[in-house]
Amino acid sequence: TSFNTMDMFLLSGQGIIVTTPTLTATLNAYLFLKNAVFRIMSASFAKKSPAFQYLETLRKDGESLQKVYIPRLVENIKKIDPESYDIYMKRIKGLQPRLILNMLEDPKDAAKAGKLRHSCREYLGINLDHLGIMYRDELQTIALNSRLPIISYKPNSVLSQAIFRIADKNN
């Protein structure tokens, strides 16, 4: 993910992650949020701070930051650089991303939202709010081919109602 994309997402603090229930899509959503956490860290640590030096050491040791266990990393930063830790904690609390699980085919797939939310809370230290789910619907393709949004084409369809519920929850 480019810095520009990440920075635009982080500007609001409440960016929306839209993903599908497939393994690769949910993993990509998780890794996007993990990169957001690292971006907040890099913005929180002054270049000469012990926290910044610690992250640089991890990078130089060849350890992929994607394999780093964030809660342990944050605990180490708290010990070696309390000032940077406080700045980071203040900024990370401002990150309150929201999730939409899209193109579900099986109602059991909705549980994947809970798993992703749990992973974000447990391993990234962030709360991922669940805005809702949207089932795959062939009406969407028909609406697109007619160049109309689904909520205009069939406002009472299951998909349109899901969009309305998500929009209402977002207000």
Backbone as ProteinMPNN parsed JSONL, in Angstrom:
{"seq_chain_A": "TSFNTMDMFLLSGQGIIVTTPTLTATLNAYLFLKNAVFRIMSASFAKKSPAFQYLETLRKDGESLQKVYIPRLVENIKKIDPESYDIYMKRIKGLQPRLILNMLEDPKDAAKAGKLRHSCREYLGINLDHLGIMYRDELQTIALNSRLPIISYKPNSVLSQAIFRIADKNN", "coords_chain_A": {"N_chain_A": [[0.841, -1.178, 0.0], [0.6, 2.151, -0.875], [2.123, 5.107, 0.559], [0.564, 7.389, 0.197], [-2.061, 6.387, -0.177], [-2.425, 5.122, 2.279], [-2.126, 7.282, 4.052], [-4.319, 8.871, 3.298], [-6.402, 7.183, 4.066], [-5.957, 7.15, 6.816], [-6.432, 9.775, 7.523], [-9.117, 10.28, 8.19], [-9.526, 8.678, 10.38], [-11.624, 7.019, 10.798], [-11.821, 5.204, 8.692], [-13.221, 3.101, 6.127], [-13.155, -0.329, 5.689], [-13.648, -2.48, 3.119], [-14.303, -5.725, 2.383], [-14.212, -9.115, 1.15], [-15.458, -12.401, 2.094], [-13.434, -14.228, 1.496], [-10.363, -16.008, 2.101], [-7.92, -14.781, 1.22], [-8.753, -12.149, 0.774], [-9.665, -11.285, 3.334], [-7.29, -11.552, 4.734], [-5.703, -9.681, 3.373], [-7.088, -7.354, 4.123], [-6.593, -7.341, 6.873], [-3.755, -7.119, 6.834], [-3.515, -4.625, 5.621], [-4.544, -3.008, 7.653], [-2.63, -3.561, 9.601], [-0.403, -2.403, 8.426], [-1.3, 0.201, 8.586], [-1.129, 0.614, 11.326], [1.668, 0.482, 11.641], [2.322, 2.721, 10.136], [1.254, 4.742, 11.711], [2.891, 4.399, 13.916], [5.4, 5.127, 12.789], [4.925, 7.797, 12.32], [4.715, 8.69, 14.873], [7.11, 8.452, 16.22], [9.99, 10.225, 16.827], [12.854, 10.841, 14.762], [15.341, 10.462, 16.065], [14.686, 9.182, 18.355], [14.573, 6.652, 20.963], [12.584, 4.734, 20.403], [12.225, 4.909, 17.624], [14.782, 4.152, 16.815], [14.775, 1.531, 17.741], [12.811, 0.325, 16.088], [14.155, 0.636, 13.659], [16.348, -1.025, 14.11], [15.091, -3.528, 14.188], [14.259, -3.655, 11.531], [16.721, -3.592, 10.169], [17.861, -5.931, 11.065], [16.803, -7.735, 9.429], [14.387, -8.824, 9.98], [11.117, -9.313, 9.099], [8.765, -6.815, 9.382], [6.153, -7.463, 9.19], [5.912, -9.842, 10.469], [6.172, -9.294, 13.08], [5.045, -9.289, 16.416], [2.75, -7.186, 17.411], [1.647, -6.311, 20.014], [3.76, -7.057, 21.79], [5.864, -5.594, 20.71], [4.924, -2.991, 21.177], [4.886, -3.005, 23.977], [7.65, -3.229, 24.489], [8.502, -0.787, 23.448], [7.24, 0.909, 25.218], [8.758, 0.436, 27.489], [11.377, 1.239, 26.728], [11.098, 3.807, 25.716], [9.113, 5.813, 26.979], [7.94, 8.301, 26.377], [7.604, 8.404, 23.539], [5.956, 6.209, 23.353], [3.633, 7.139, 24.671], [2.809, 9.127, 22.854], [2.313, 7.55, 20.604], [0.225, 5.886, 21.61], [-1.799, 7.741, 22.03], [-2.306, 8.526, 19.401], [-3.0, 6.078, 18.166], [-5.365, 5.469, 19.387], [-7.052, 7.14, 18.075], [-7.539, 5.84, 15.759], [-10.121, 4.265, 14.361], [-11.235, 2.127, 12.608], [-13.726, 0.847, 10.291], [-15.74, -1.933, 9.255], [-17.002, -3.525, 6.365], [-18.43, -6.388, 5.209], [-18.509, -7.849, 2.176], [-20.267, -9.28, -0.642], [-21.184, -11.811, 0.257], [-22.04, -15.257, 0.165], [-22.946, -17.295, 1.664], [-24.671, -17.483, 4.709], [-23.128, -18.297, 6.898], [-20.661, -17.233, 6.392], [-20.634, -14.735, 7.512], [-19.556, -14.885, 10.023], [-16.877, -14.559, 9.669], [-16.313, -11.898, 9.803], [-16.342, -11.388, 12.531], [-14.101, -12.87, 13.295], [-12.047, -11.48, 12.011], [-12.296, -9.008, 13.279], [-11.658, -9.786, 15.898], [-8.964, -10.591, 15.565], [-7.798, -8.13, 14.882], [-8.193, -6.683, 17.235], [-6.827, -8.276, 19.125], [-4.196, -8.671, 18.056], [-3.365, -6.301, 16.868], [-4.183, -4.262, 18.448], [-6.32, -2.588, 17.948], [-9.727, -1.52, 17.586], [-12.095, -2.795, 15.47], [-14.84, -1.706, 14.04], [-17.941, -3.156, 13.141], [-19.762, -2.561, 10.395], [-21.615, -3.839, 8.747], [-23.054, -6.423, 6.59], [-23.124, -7.551, 3.176], [-24.877, -9.376, 0.865], [-24.067, -11.372, -2.016], [-25.607, -10.559, -5.053], [-27.42, -11.082, -7.935], [-28.904, -9.087, -9.052], [-27.384, -6.837, -8.814], [-25.503, -6.906, -10.899], [-27.225, -6.657, -13.074], [-28.282, -4.113, -12.548], [-25.921, -2.593, -12.741], [-25.323, -2.973, -15.448], [-27.425, -1.591, -16.539], [-26.689, 0.863, -15.886], [-27.395, 2.023, -13.474], [-27.481, 2.778, -10.001], [-27.828, 0.186, -7.566], [-29.608, 0.794, -5.522], [-31.276, 2.586, -6.729], [-32.244, 1.15, -8.884], [-33.516, -1.191, -7.798], [-34.877, -0.495, -5.077], [-36.009, -1.911, -2.951], [-34.744, -4.321, -2.802], [-32.814, -7.014, -1.347], [-30.082, -6.427, -1.269], [-30.075, -3.606, -1.611], [-31.4, -2.878, 0.74], [-29.532, -3.709, 2.612], [-27.48, -1.901, 2.089], [-28.782, 0.492, 2.805], [-29.128, -0.007, 5.571], [-26.458, -0.069, 6.443], [-25.686, 2.539, 5.796], [-27.425, 3.947, 7.51], [-26.446, 3.115, 9.981], [-23.998, 4.273, 9.933], [-24.455, 6.919, 10.354]], "CA_chain_A": [[0.0, 0.0, 0.0], [1.4, 3.369, -0.956], [1.958, 6.036, 1.682], [-0.56, 8.289, -0.093], [-3.306, 5.672, 0.106], [-2.495, 4.917, 3.725], [-2.347, 8.577, 4.702], [-5.712, 9.282, 3.05], [-7.233, 6.339, 4.925], [-5.75, 7.539, 8.209], [-6.897, 11.143, 7.77], [-10.422, 10.315, 8.837], [-9.529, 7.917, 11.624], [-12.733, 6.071, 10.738], [-11.899, 4.683, 7.33], [-14.033, 1.898, 5.947], [-12.538, -1.461, 5.019], [-14.638, -3.326, 2.461], [-13.633, -6.95, 1.967], [-15.071, -10.285, 0.94], [-15.126, -13.422, 3.089], [-12.378, -15.157, 1.088], [-9.172, -15.955, 2.945], [-6.956, -13.78, 0.758], [-9.31, -10.804, 0.957], [-9.644, -10.912, 4.753], [-5.882, -11.394, 5.095], [-5.284, -8.38, 2.847], [-7.682, -6.315, 4.967], [-5.82, -7.358, 8.12], [-2.416, -6.578, 6.575], [-3.685, -3.193, 5.391], [-4.666, -2.374, 8.971], [-1.338, -3.681, 10.271], [0.419, -1.347, 7.838], [-1.783, 1.466, 9.148], [-0.537, 0.698, 12.669], [3.079, 0.841, 11.459], [2.378, 4.106, 9.649], [1.028, 5.582, 12.886], [4.145, 4.33, 14.697], [6.464, 5.922, 12.166], [4.582, 9.212, 12.495], [4.744, 9.0, 16.307], [8.456, 8.353, 16.769], [10.985, 11.145, 16.275], [13.951, 10.096, 14.124], [16.441, 10.129, 16.983], [14.135, 8.613, 19.585], [14.854, 5.225, 21.17], [11.562, 3.924, 19.739], [12.559, 4.888, 16.199], [16.004, 3.341, 16.684], [14.367, 0.145, 17.961], [12.183, -0.131, 14.85], [15.213, 0.544, 12.646], [17.13, -2.232, 14.42], [14.297, -4.674, 13.721], [14.307, -3.652, 10.065], [18.087, -3.915, 9.733], [18.132, -7.335, 11.4], [16.193, -8.558, 8.393], [13.106, -9.369, 10.43], [9.989, -8.669, 8.456], [7.879, -6.19, 10.358], [4.844, -8.119, 9.114], [5.929, -10.994, 11.371], [6.324, -8.787, 14.441], [3.863, -9.323, 17.279], [2.593, -5.774, 17.77], [1.554, -6.038, 21.459], [5.091, -7.16, 22.396], [6.609, -4.445, 20.208], [4.444, -1.802, 21.898], [5.381, -3.133, 25.363], [9.083, -2.898, 24.481], [8.615, 0.662, 23.243], [6.832, 1.53, 26.484], [9.887, 0.327, 28.419], [12.584, 1.957, 26.308], [10.82, 5.188, 25.323], [7.749, 6.119, 27.425], [7.406, 9.5, 25.718], [7.126, 7.987, 22.22], [4.835, 5.302, 23.617], [2.454, 7.961, 24.96], [2.391, 9.761, 21.602], [1.732, 6.484, 19.787], [-1.051, 5.458, 22.182], [-2.779, 8.797, 21.772], [-2.656, 8.485, 17.979], [-3.634, 4.811, 17.799], [-6.747, 5.537, 19.874], [-7.816, 7.868, 17.061], [-7.828, 4.947, 14.642], [-11.327, 3.487, 14.627], [-11.719, 1.691, 11.301], [-14.999, 0.143, 10.237], [-15.698, -3.055, 8.326], [-18.155, -4.025, 5.618], [-18.152, -7.665, 4.564], [-19.252, -7.748, 0.93], [-20.401, -10.419, -1.55], [-21.373, -13.083, 0.95], [-22.931, -16.214, -0.483], [-23.44, -18.195, 2.704], [-24.802, -16.755, 5.979], [-22.033, -18.681, 7.799], [-19.51, -16.37, 6.106], [-20.702, -13.529, 8.347], [-18.686, -15.102, 11.191], [-15.509, -14.133, 9.337], [-16.173, -10.521, 10.274], [-15.978, -11.494, 13.945], [-12.714, -13.355, 13.381], [-11.175, -10.37, 11.624], [-12.359, -8.024, 14.367], [-10.9, -10.355, 17.021], [-7.536, -10.517, 15.226], [-7.374, -6.725, 14.97], [-8.162, -6.309, 18.655], [-5.822, -9.081, 19.827], [-2.847, -8.594, 17.515], [-3.012, -4.946, 16.443], [-4.572, -3.307, 19.475], [-7.327, -1.647, 17.454], [-11.094, -2.027, 17.497], [-12.657, -2.71, 14.127], [-16.302, -1.675, 14.148], [-18.59, -3.883, 12.042], [-20.905, -1.8, 9.873], [-22.635, -4.722, 8.204], [-22.725, -7.375, 5.534], [-23.92, -7.455, 1.952], [-24.86, -10.643, 0.132], [-23.937, -11.322, -3.475], [-26.942, -10.491, -5.64], [-27.353, -10.93, -9.391], [-29.517, -7.802, -9.417], [-26.326, -5.836, -8.875], [-24.968, -6.939, -12.262], [-28.266, -6.095, -13.951], [-28.319, -2.667, -12.282], [-24.715, -1.999, -13.323], [-25.465, -2.973, -16.906], [-28.378, -0.541, -16.906], [-26.023, 2.102, -15.434], [-28.123, 2.58, -12.332], [-27.116, 2.193, -8.701], [-28.79, -0.835, -7.141], [-30.655, 1.394, -4.684], [-32.239, 3.218, -7.65], [-32.818, 0.102, -9.727], [-34.432, -1.992, -6.971], [-34.67, -0.009, -3.713], [-36.498, -2.85, -1.943], [-33.999, -5.579, -2.867], [-32.034, -7.354, -0.149], [-28.822, -5.68, -1.337], [-30.366, -2.19, -1.341], [-31.72, -2.751, 2.161], [-28.262, -3.814, 3.343], [-26.795, -0.61, 1.92], [-29.488, 1.469, 3.639], [-28.815, -0.296, 6.993], [-25.077, 0.365, 6.687], [-25.702, 4.01, 5.786], [-28.074, 4.411, 8.744], [-25.534, 2.838, 11.102], [-22.863, 5.168, 9.775], [-24.847, 8.28, 10.771]], "C_chain_A": [[0.885, 1.241, 0.0], [1.133, 4.257, 0.26], [0.772, 6.965, 1.448], [-1.9, 7.642, 0.233], [-3.492, 5.517, 1.61], [-2.798, 6.228, 4.446], [-3.775, 9.082, 4.485], [-6.663, 8.475, 3.936], [-7.149, 6.819, 6.372], [-6.241, 8.953, 8.527], [-8.215, 11.172, 8.533], [-10.412, 9.646, 10.204], [-10.61, 6.856, 11.639], [-12.917, 5.555, 9.32], [-12.695, 3.39, 7.288], [-13.244, 0.868, 5.147], [-13.673, -2.29, 4.429], [-13.881, -4.546, 1.949], [-14.657, -8.047, 1.751], [-14.65, -11.357, 1.936], [-14.048, -14.419, 2.663], [-11.146, -14.963, 1.962], [-8.203, -14.861, 2.51], [-7.465, -12.361, 0.98], [-9.285, -10.384, 2.423], [-8.207, -10.743, 5.24], [-5.35, -10.057, 4.593], [-5.849, -7.227, 3.67], [-6.911, -6.198, 6.276], [-4.438, -6.733, 7.908], [-2.462, -5.083, 6.266], [-3.755, -2.457, 6.728], [-3.363, -2.47, 9.763], [-0.376, -2.62, 9.727], [-0.006, 0.029, 8.345], [-1.198, 1.682, 10.54], [0.934, 1.103, 12.556], [3.241, 2.271, 10.96], [2.168, 5.08, 10.811], [2.275, 5.564, 13.774], [5.201, 5.231, 14.096], [6.191, 7.419, 12.292], [4.698, 9.645, 13.954], [6.153, 9.077, 16.881], [9.401, 9.315, 16.058], [12.185, 10.341, 15.786], [15.064, 9.681, 15.08], [15.961, 9.488, 18.284], [14.539, 7.145, 19.73], [13.839, 4.317, 20.47], [11.858, 3.799, 18.245], [13.781, 4.003, 15.956], [15.683, 1.85, 16.84], [13.721, -0.438, 16.7], [13.219, -0.294, 13.739], [16.066, -0.695, 12.858], [16.39, -3.474, 13.946], [14.356, -4.793, 12.203], [15.664, -4.104, 9.556], [18.457, -5.363, 10.032], [17.494, -8.282, 10.393], [14.879, -9.178, 8.807], [11.987, -8.594, 9.754], [9.077, -8.085, 9.52], [6.486, -6.806, 10.301], [4.768, -9.326, 10.047], [6.016, -10.583, 12.84], [4.986, -8.854, 15.179], [3.717, -7.931, 17.89], [2.466, -5.543, 19.28], [2.92, -6.114, 22.173], [5.966, -5.976, 21.972], [6.226, -3.182, 20.977], [4.91, -1.842, 23.358], [6.86, -2.779, 25.451], [9.294, -1.403, 24.302], [8.242, 1.4, 24.528], [7.991, 1.529, 27.48], [11.065, 1.207, 28.02], [12.355, 3.432, 25.998], [9.38, 5.569, 25.688], [7.12, 7.329, 26.719], [6.842, 9.156, 24.328], [5.932, 7.058, 22.35], [3.552, 6.1, 23.848], [1.913, 8.632, 23.695], [1.696, 8.732, 20.711], [0.353, 6.087, 20.306], [-2.153, 6.484, 21.946], [-3.242, 8.739, 20.313], [-3.402, 7.209, 17.602], [-5.084, 4.775, 18.297], [-7.642, 6.291, 18.904], [-8.16, 7.024, 15.845], [-8.998, 4.045, 15.016], [-11.921, 3.045, 13.296], [-13.012, 0.898, 11.4], [-14.971, -0.869, 9.096], [-17.045, -3.301, 7.669], [-17.707, -5.321, 4.951], [-19.085, -7.772, 3.363], [-19.272, -9.087, 0.186], [-20.452, -11.769, -0.833], [-22.32, -13.965, 0.162], [-23.598, -17.119, 0.538], [-23.543, -17.406, 4.009], [-23.7, -17.097, 6.988], [-20.795, -17.811, 7.596], [-19.487, -15.114, 6.971], [-19.808, -13.656, 9.582], [-17.261, -14.647, 10.923], [-15.26, -12.689, 9.746], [-15.738, -10.523, 11.734], [-14.544, -11.952, 14.13], [-11.725, -12.241, 13.034], [-11.145, -9.306, 12.717], [-11.552, -8.496, 15.576], [-9.396, -10.25, 16.756], [-7.013, -9.085, 15.336], [-7.252, -6.271, 16.418], [-6.979, -6.986, 19.364], [-4.397, -8.796, 19.372], [-2.408, -7.2, 17.073], [-3.352, -3.885, 17.482], [-5.557, -2.263, 18.991], [-8.689, -2.327, 17.412], [-11.627, -1.753, 16.105], [-14.172, -2.814, 14.269], [-16.907, -2.362, 12.928], [-19.821, -3.109, 11.599], [-21.997, -2.696, 9.32], [-22.117, -5.638, 7.124], [-23.63, -7.14, 4.337], [-23.755, -8.767, 1.199], [-24.683, -10.398, -1.365], [-25.354, -11.393, -4.066], [-26.8, -10.236, -7.134], [-28.006, -9.628, -9.857], [-28.468, -6.699, -9.546], [-25.74, -5.762, -10.285], [-25.964, -6.326, -13.241], [-28.325, -4.577, -13.78], [-27.11, -1.978, -12.897], [-24.814, -1.917, -14.839], [-26.463, -1.923, -17.374], [-27.884, 0.835, -16.452], [-26.8, 2.822, -14.331], [-27.573, 1.98, -11.043], [-28.215, 1.221, -8.271], [-29.92, -0.22, -6.312], [-31.666, 2.187, -5.518], [-32.973, 2.162, -8.467], [-33.87, -0.718, -8.98], [-34.25, -1.587, -5.504], [-35.136, -0.979, -2.621], [-35.765, -4.197, -1.961], [-33.211, -5.787, -1.574], [-30.737, -6.541, -0.12], [-29.036, -4.195, -1.037], [-30.658, -1.973, 0.138], [-30.463, -2.855, 3.017], [-27.491, -2.5, 3.262], [-27.454, 0.458, 2.786], [-29.18, 1.26, 5.124], [-27.406, 0.182, 7.341], [-25.009, 1.889, 6.734], [-26.336, 4.569, 7.039], [-27.158, 4.219, 9.945], [-24.364, 3.802, 11.096], [-23.186, 6.591, 10.21], [-24.784, 8.455, 12.249]], "O_chain_A": [[1.815, 1.348, 0.799], [0.082, 4.178, 0.896], [0.051, 7.298, 2.388], [-2.769, 8.266, 0.842], [-4.577, 5.751, 2.143], [-3.635, 6.266, 5.348], [-4.372, 9.659, 5.394], [-7.616, 9.023, 4.489], [-8.162, 6.886, 7.068], [-6.444, 9.284, 9.696], [-8.401, 12.001, 9.424], [-11.196, 10.005, 11.083], [-10.529, 5.897, 12.407], [-14.037, 5.481, 8.814], [-12.82, 2.683, 8.288], [-12.733, 1.161, 4.066], [-14.556, -2.749, 5.154], [-12.932, -4.417, 1.174], [-15.821, -7.914, 2.127], [-13.595, -11.238, 2.559], [-13.772, -15.367, 3.398], [-10.918, -13.878, 2.496], [-7.716, -14.097, 3.344], [-6.692, -11.471, 1.334], [-8.922, -9.248, 2.731], [-7.936, -9.88, 6.074], [-4.622, -9.372, 5.311], [-5.162, -6.229, 3.891], [-6.612, -5.095, 6.734], [-4.001, -5.91, 8.712], [-1.535, -4.353, 6.617], [-3.115, -1.423, 6.915], [-3.03, -1.556, 10.517], [0.377, -2.013, 10.488], [0.829, 0.918, 8.515], [-0.816, 2.798, 10.893], [1.394, 1.972, 13.296], [4.198, 2.954, 11.326], [2.826, 6.117, 10.884], [2.666, 6.595, 14.32], [5.831, 6.015, 14.806], [7.126, 8.218, 12.363], [4.772, 10.84, 14.241], [6.365, 9.702, 17.92], [9.591, 9.233, 14.845], [12.494, 9.283, 16.335], [15.666, 8.624, 14.893], [16.75, 9.279, 19.206], [14.816, 6.474, 18.736], [14.202, 3.242, 19.993], [11.753, 2.714, 17.673], [13.811, 3.209, 15.015], [16.258, 1.011, 16.146], [14.041, -1.554, 16.292], [13.164, -1.254, 12.97], [16.465, -1.346, 11.893], [16.996, -4.374, 13.366], [14.487, -5.89, 11.658], [15.751, -4.903, 8.624], [19.275, -5.954, 9.328], [17.636, -9.499, 10.505], [14.31, -9.977, 8.063], [11.927, -7.367, 9.835], [8.666, -8.781, 10.449], [5.718, -6.689, 11.256], [3.674, -9.783, 10.378], [5.943, -11.427, 13.733], [3.938, -8.517, 14.628], [4.477, -7.553, 18.781], [3.128, -4.643, 19.796], [3.193, -5.311, 23.066], [6.715, -5.428, 22.78], [7.09, -2.401, 21.377], [5.289, -0.809, 23.911], [7.278, -2.099, 26.388], [10.171, -0.817, 24.938], [8.864, 2.404, 24.876], [8.186, 2.493, 28.22], [11.682, 1.848, 28.871], [13.298, 4.224, 26.012], [8.52, 5.64, 24.81], [5.91, 7.364, 26.495], [5.734, 9.569, 23.986], [5.003, 7.117, 21.545], [2.507, 5.775, 23.286], [0.7, 8.696, 23.491], [0.638, 8.997, 20.14], [-0.589, 5.965, 19.524], [-3.303, 6.125, 21.693], [-4.43, 8.887, 20.029], [-4.338, 7.254, 16.803], [-5.931, 4.12, 17.691], [-8.858, 6.103, 18.907], [-8.964, 7.425, 15.004], [-8.877, 3.174, 15.877], [-12.983, 3.523, 12.897], [-13.347, 0.352, 12.451], [-14.27, -0.684, 8.102], [-18.088, -3.288, 8.323], [-16.719, -5.34, 4.217], [-20.306, -7.783, 3.517], [-18.387, -9.921, 0.375], [-19.837, -12.742, -1.27], [-23.283, -13.485, -0.436], [-24.686, -17.644, 0.3], [-22.59, -16.723, 4.382], [-23.372, -16.274, 7.843], [-19.977, -17.664, 8.504], [-18.436, -14.498, 7.143], [-19.355, -12.649, 10.126], [-16.513, -14.378, 11.863], [-14.121, -12.303, 10.006], [-14.865, -9.749, 12.127], [-13.847, -11.475, 15.026], [-10.694, -12.087, 13.69], [-10.085, -8.769, 13.039], [-10.848, -7.706, 16.205], [-8.64, -9.858, 17.645], [-5.908, -8.861, 15.829], [-6.315, -5.559, 16.777], [-6.233, -6.344, 20.104], [-3.49, -8.689, 20.197], [-1.214, -6.945, 16.919], [-2.872, -2.753, 17.41], [-5.63, -1.171, 19.553], [-8.793, -3.54, 17.229], [-11.61, -0.618, 15.627], [-14.71, -3.878, 14.577], [-16.436, -2.168, 11.807], [-20.803, -3.013, 12.334], [-23.178, -2.361, 9.409], [-20.934, -5.643, 6.785], [-24.736, -6.612, 4.457], [-22.638, -9.21, 0.931], [-25.089, -9.367, -1.901], [-26.183, -12.189, -3.626], [-26.136, -9.285, -7.548], [-27.693, -9.127, -10.937], [-28.651, -5.744, -10.3], [-25.508, -4.669, -10.803], [-25.582, -5.566, -14.131], [-28.409, -3.843, -14.764], [-27.237, -0.913, -13.502], [-24.436, -0.913, -15.441], [-26.353, -1.419, -18.492], [-28.575, 1.841, -16.617], [-26.85, 4.05, -14.272], [-27.237, 0.796, -11.004], [-29.389, 1.421, -8.581], [-31.064, -0.668, -6.395], [-32.785, 2.432, -5.067], [-34.175, 2.272, -8.708], [-34.98, -0.913, -9.474], [-33.541, -2.268, -4.764], [-34.693, -0.871, -1.477], [-36.126, -5.109, -1.217], [-32.977, -4.847, -0.813], [-30.343, -6.028, 0.928], [-28.262, -3.594, -0.291], [-30.208, -0.987, 0.721], [-30.341, -2.169, 4.032], [-26.92, -2.045, 4.253], [-26.761, 1.245, 3.431], [-28.992, 2.229, 5.859], [-27.185, 0.766, 8.402], [-24.354, 2.462, 7.604], [-25.852, 5.558, 7.587], [-27.105, 5.074, 10.829], [-23.804, 4.11, 12.148], [-22.273, 7.391, 10.414], [-25.081, 9.537, 12.756]]}, "name": "protein", "num_of_chains": 1, "seq": "TSFNTMDMFLLSGQGIIVTTPTLTATLNAYLFLKNAVFRIMSASFAKKSPAFQYLETLRKDGESLQKVYIPRLVENIKKIDPESYDIYMKRIKGLQPRLILNMLEDPKDAAKAGKLRHSCREYLGINLDHLGIMYRDELQTIALNSRLPIISYKPNSVLSQAIFRIADKNN"}
